[in-house]
Amino acid sequence: MNTAGHPEATARRGLELTPFRGLRYDPDRVGSLAAVTSPPYDVVVRPDGLHHLQDADPHNIVRLILPQAGTPSARNEQAADTLRRWLSEGVLTADPAPGLYVYEQHDGDGMLQRGIIGALRVSEPSEGLVLPHEDVMPHVVADRAALMRATSANLEPLLLTYRGNGTAADTTAVIERTIERPPLLSTTTEDGFSHRLWSLTDPSDLARVQSDLTRHQALIADGHHRWATYRRLRAEHPSPSPWDYGLVLLVDTARYPLRVRAIHRLLHGLPVPDALAALDGLFRVRRLELPLPEALQTLADAAHAGNAYLLAGDGAFHLVDRPDPALLARTVPTDRPAAWRTLDATVLHATLLAHIWHIPEDDPTRIAYIHDTAATVRKAERDGGTAVLMHPVREDVVRDLARQGVTMPRKSTSFGPKPASGLVLRALDL
């Protein structure tokens, strides 16, 4: 039975967040803390962003989360060797006592996010405690699992959200009292975000946070593949074991709302003229001679009225909207709620990719998922493919579907800001 959204399921056990001895870079052993951080592994635009991060500092975390070698096994062995070497050289050191970590991000545009990093007990969807909202790609889960097995570490936290009561109580009170102290680290990354981290080791503070979180359920905002990986690895190891827990950042979005952005698609081997020709009579198509910001605004306006996409890659933008209702009726599954059937991502995957363009959604040789809008357009223009730019889904739609136990098509949303990788790691043998 699916207990997602049932308060009695949450009250029975709740979220269990435990302290751990964080692995952190020794500032004296690296060029700068900013230079060793990275976006999460699936946000790094490859190869451009990967090479940029590798060049930023020889100890950049990307060498662990995206190791480069000829075969998957060689990549994972390389990451494990690199982690062992950095530990032996003191580049990464373990904090002396287990703790939770208060993490803050803010930028110059008024975005402020604070949350708690800890090791969360891994649970099954049937428990209704950690709600996924997107499907995952099996080959990505297998890849992340192999990397975690090789390194015996959680190399980067995934992002979970929960809804507090909007007041400075319990976990929020502990966070806001903690930030009055000097942080363990403070750095500003090249994207303009400032990051600060504090260790939380006082027994009364830990007990207060842990007690508060048992009253909540969480939504996976970013990291579905890593959460699925945690579940797979927990199943492989007899309990109790360190694999019963996985590294997460928990953010109360009633107190610190996240931004929700779209994840775009890059279709390899499908030139824009061919993509558009296949839509003839099935969607309305309009060429936009506009710069990217104005084209995105046109997309946003069109999305209020129904499914809409921007296609790019030939030097212009093409607004694709107003799908034929009969086409949707015969291509979109009818066994899900209306809110799911009308999602842009649903129509993209069920109608455009599967029915019109015949592109498998999990074939990395045919399709890539990219968070950065401009980078998606650039790569399409350079490679002769088609960029499909999406409009973001509202958080309340995501949460409502997740509580019904309904998952969205993979890579439907991008919540942010995402935690920077490289600020704190979790080794499972400490």
N, C-alpha and C positions, 0 to 999 in steps of 0.2 A: 504493500500500500504506500502510495506517495504521501508523505506527511508534510511536504513543502507548504509553508504558509500557515500550518496549524500551530497556534501558540502553545498547545500542550506539549508538542514535540520539543520545542525550544526550552520550555520550562523544566522538562524532565531531566535534561542534561546540559544543554547550552554549549556555547563556545568555550573551549578549554585552552587558554593561552598560557604557556609555560616559559620561564626564564631559560636562557642559554648563555654560554660563554662566547660572545661574539668574536669573530676574527676581523681585525681591522688593520689597515695599512699603517705602518710606522712612518709618520710624516718626514722623519729624518732620512729615510731610505728611498724616498721617491721625489721626483721633481716638484710635484704639487698634488694635493688631493684631487683637485679638479681634473688634472691630467691623467689620473688613473681611473676615473669613473667612465661610465658608458650608459646610454639608454638600455632598456631591456633588450635581450638578444633578438627578439622578433621585430624590434623597431629600427635596428641598425640597417641602414640602406647599404646593401652589398652590390659591388665591391667598394664603392666610393667611400662610404662612411666607415667601413671596416678598416680600410687602409689608413684613413685619417686618424682613427683611434689608435691603431697600432703604432703610428708614427708619433703620437702625442707623448708617449712615455713607454719605455720598454716593459714596464710593469702594468700597463693598462689592463683592466679586468676583462677586456674583450678577448685576451689571450686564453682566458679560462672559459668564458661563456660561448665563444665562437672560435675554438682552436682551428688552425688551418693545417691540413695534411692531406695526403693522397687518398686515404680511405677513412671510413667512419671509425674503425677500430684504432687506426693510427692517430686520428684527431683526439679521441678520448684518452688514449695513452699519453699523448702530448700534454693534454690539460692536467692529467693526474701528476705527471712528472713536473710540470711547471708549478703546480700548487705545492708539491713536496719541497721543491727547491726554494720557493719563496718563504715557506715556513722555516726551513733550515737556515736560511740566510737572514731571517728576522724581518723580511719585507712585510710579511703578514704576521701579526702576533695575536694571541688570544687574551681577551680581557681576564683579569684575575678572578673575578667572581661572576656567577650566572646573574643575568638581569634581563629585564625588558628594556627596550630603547624607545625614547620619545624622539620622533623625527618630524622636522619642520621644513617645508619648502615655501618660498615666496618669490614673486617676480615683481617687476616694476609696474605691472598693470593692475596691481591690487589683489592678485591671486594669492591666497594663503591657505595652506593645508598643513594640518598637524594630525599625527596618529601615533599608534603604538606598534613597534616591531617586536615580534616574538615567535615562538614555535607553537603552532596551533595543532591540536589533535586532529588528525585526518579522519574525516567522516564520509559516509556514503550518502548519495543524494536522497535515499529513502529516509534518512534521519531528519531531513528538512533543516539542517543547521547551516550548511554552506551551499548556496543556491547557484548553480551554473545557469547562464543564460544563452550560451552558444555551444554549438557542436564543435568537436575537435577532429583533427586529422590524425589518424592512427600512426602514420609514419613520423610525424613530429613528436608525438608522445614517446614512441620507441627511441627516437634520437635523444630526447632529453633524459629518458630513463637510463640509457647507456652512459651518458655523460655523468649523471649523478652516481651511478654505480661505480664508475671508474674513479671519481674524485672523492666519493663518500662524503659529499657536501651538498648543501643548498647554497648555490652561488649567488642568488639574487632573490629578494622577496617578491612575491606576487602581491597584488593590490586587492584587498577586500573592503567592502563598505558595509556599514550597518546604520540603522536609524535610531539615534538616541532621542531623548525628549526635548532636545533643543536648549537645555539649560546647562549651566556650569556645574554639573553634579557628577559624582563618581569618577569615571575615567577622565572626563574633561577637566574636572577640578585638579586631579593629579597632574595632568599634562600642563595645565596653565600655571600651576605652582612650580613645576619642574623647570619650565623655561626661564624662570627668574634666576636660575643658577648659571654659571659659566658652562658652555657646552663642551663635550668631549672633542668635537671637531666643528669647524665652520668653513665653508668654501662656497665659491660661486662658479658655476659651470658656464661654458661658452654660450649656452642657450639663454643666459640671463637669470637663471634661477639660483637663488641662494639656498644652501642646505645647512641645517644644523642638527646635531645628534647629541642626545643626553642618555646616560645610563641610569636605569631605575632599579635600585637594589634594596631599598628600605623595605623590610618585611611588611609593614603596615600598608605602604603604597602598593606593593605587589598584590597583597590580599584584596585591597579595595578594587583594583582594576580587574583582577580575576573574578571576583564576586559579581561585579557589574556586568561583565561580558557573558556570564552564564544566563543572563536574561535576554540575550539577543541572538538573532540569526544574521548571517552575512550573505552578501551578494558578491560573486566574483566580478570585480570590475575589470581587472587585467590579469591574465595568467591562467586561462582555462587549461592550456596544455600542461603547464607545470602542476596544476592541481590534479589533473588526471594522472600525471606522472607520479605525484605523491601517493595517490591511491594505488597505482600499480605496484610501486616499490613497497608500500606497507603490506600488500597482499603476499609479497614474495618473502617477507621476513617474519618469523614467528614472533608474536606479541608476548610480553612487552619488549620493545626495541626502540632505538632512536628513530627508526623509520615510521613509527606511529605518529610522528609530528613533522610538520613542514614549515618553512620560513615564510612569514606573511607580514604585511603592513595592514593594520586595521584602521580605517578612518570613519568617524561619525559624520555622515554627510548632512545630518540635520544641523550640525555645528559648522562643518567645513565642506560646503558643496563642491563637487568635482565638476570639471568641464567634460562634456561629452562631444567627441568628434567622430568623424567617419573614418573608416579604413577603405582605401581605394583599391581597385584591381588593375593590374597590368596584364593584358592578354598578349602573349608571345605568338608571333607568327600570324597574327590577324591584322592586316592593314586597315586603317580607318575606312577607306572606300568600300572594302569588302564587308566590314561590319555594318556600315550604313545601308548598303544594298540589300542585305538580308532582312532589314527592318521595313522595307517598302510595303506599305499598306497595313502594317501591324502596329506601328507606333507613329506618332507625329515627330518629324525631325526638322529642326531649324538650325541653320548655321549662324553662329554669333561672332561677329567681328569685334570682340571685346577683350580687354586684358583680363587676366585670371581673376582678380578680386570682383570685378563687375560680372563676369560670367558665373562665379559662385553665387553672387547675390541673385542673379536670374534663376539659377537652379533652386535656391532657397524659396523664392516666390512660387515657382512652379510646383515644388514639393508640397506646398500647403494644399494644393488641389488634387494631388494624387501622385502616383509613382513617376519619378523623374530622375534623369541621369545626365551627366555631361560626358561626351566622348571627345577625346583629344589624341593628338599624335601626328597630325598632318599640318600643324601650324595654325589651326583654328580650333574653336570649340563648337560642338554640336549638341544642342539641347534635345534630348530624347524623352518624350512624355506622351501622355494620353494613349496608353495601350488599348488595343482592341478588347472590349469586354469578353467577347467569345473566345479569344485567344487565352485570356486569363482563366476562363471557366474550364478549359480543357487541359491546362498545363499546371495550374496551382493546386496542390492537394487540398481537399475539403475537410480533412479530419482534424483540423486545428482551429483555434479561435479566430474570429475575423481580424483581430489586431495582428495576428501572425500572418494571415493570408495576404494582408495589404501592405506588409513591410516592403520597403524598397529592396532589401536584401533577399527576401523571399522571392519576389518577382524576378530579380536579377538571376538568382540561382536556378529557379524552377523553369522560368520561361526563356530568358535570354541565353544563359550559358548552356542549359541542358537541351532546350528545344530548338533554338534558333541558331546559335553559334556552335553547338556541339563541342563544348570545351569542358572536360572533367574538372570539377572544382578542387580536387586534391592532387592534380598532376603538376608538380612544380616546373615541368618543362613547357607547360601551356599557360600557366597563370601564376602571378605573384601578388601578394597582399602587401601594400605599402601604406604607411601612415602619413607620410609627408606629401602634401598635394602637389607642390611644385616639382618635387623629385619624381613623382609618378609621371607627370607630363613630360619632363625632360627625358626620362628613360624611354617613354613611348616614341618620342620624336627621334631619339638617337637609334633605337633598335628597329623602327618600322612597325611597331605594334600599336595596340589601341589601349589608351588609358580610359578606364571607366571611373569617373569621379562621383562620389556618393554624398548625400545629405545626411547629417547625423540623426540618430534616433534619440528621443527624449528619455531621460533616466527613469521617469515614472512608468513609461511603457515597458522598458526593460525589466524593471522590478516586478510589475504586475504579471508579466508573462512568466518570469522565473518562479513566482509564488504559485502559479498554476501548474508548475512542472513542465512548462513548454520551453524548449530551447530554440533560440534563433539560429539562422544559418551562420556558419563559422565566419569569424572575422567581421561581425556586423557592426561593432562599436569600438571606439577607442576612448576609454576614460582617462582622465589625467588631472593634474600632472602625475606621471608615473614615478615611483621611487627610482632614484639613480642607483644603478648597479655599481658595486665597489665600495660602498660606505660601510657595510657590515655584512659578513658572511657567517654561515653556520656549518661547522664541521661536525659530522655525526659521531666521530670517535672521541670527542672531548666531553 
